[in-house]
Amino acid sequence: MQRVQTKQIRYLRFGLNGNNVNTYNHICEIEVWDINGNNLARGITPTRVSGQTWSNITRITDGNTVYIS
């Protein structure tokens, strides 16, 4: 988890570049917390750059941090 100075933000951008086994990126969960402990990202469907494919994109913000294939 990375903490940042409290600010109003509108977008988050993730720059990923594969892993140590192949060129695929694996994201289990994205969470964005406010100062009251609320997960602001929960239930919001992420968007992607055109041309990229994501499987199960809605799972990224479903609140489930346990990986189930």
N, C-alpha and C positions, 0 to 999 in steps of 0.2 A: 504494500500500500504506500502511496506517495501522498504526503500532505502538502498542500499549497496554501498560500496566503488567501484568506477569505476574500472573495470577489464575486461579482455577478458575472456569470458566464452563460453563453448560449450554446456553444458547440464544443465537443471534444473530438480530437483527431488522434487516431492511433496509427503510428507508422511501424509496420512489422516487416520482418525480412526473413521468414523461414525459421528453422530450428537446427539442431545439430544432427538430425537424421535425414531430413529432406527439405524441400523448399516450401512446404506447407506451413501455414500459421494456424495455431490451435488456441482458440479463446474459449475458456469455460464459462466465464461470467464477467460482466462489466458492472461495477457498482459505483455510484456517485453519491456521496453522503453530504448532507447539510450539517450545520452545527448542532442541530437537534437530534441527529442520529437517524434521519429519514433517508432511505435510498431513493434518490430522485430519478434514477435511471430505470427503476423496476417497472416493467410493463411497456416501456417505450421501445418500439421496433427500430433498430439501427438502420441507417441507410448505408449504401456502399458506393464506391466509385464504379461507374459503368465499365463493363468488361470483366469485373471480378465476380467470381462465384462464391457464395457462402452456403453451406448446408446448415439447416436448422437455425437460421438467423434470429428467429424469435426467442430461442432458448438462451441467448446471450444475456438477456435482461429479465429472465423469469424468476430470479431469486433463488434458483436451485444451484448451489455450489458443489453438489456431488455429481461427478461425471457418470452418466449412464449412456452406454452406446446403443 
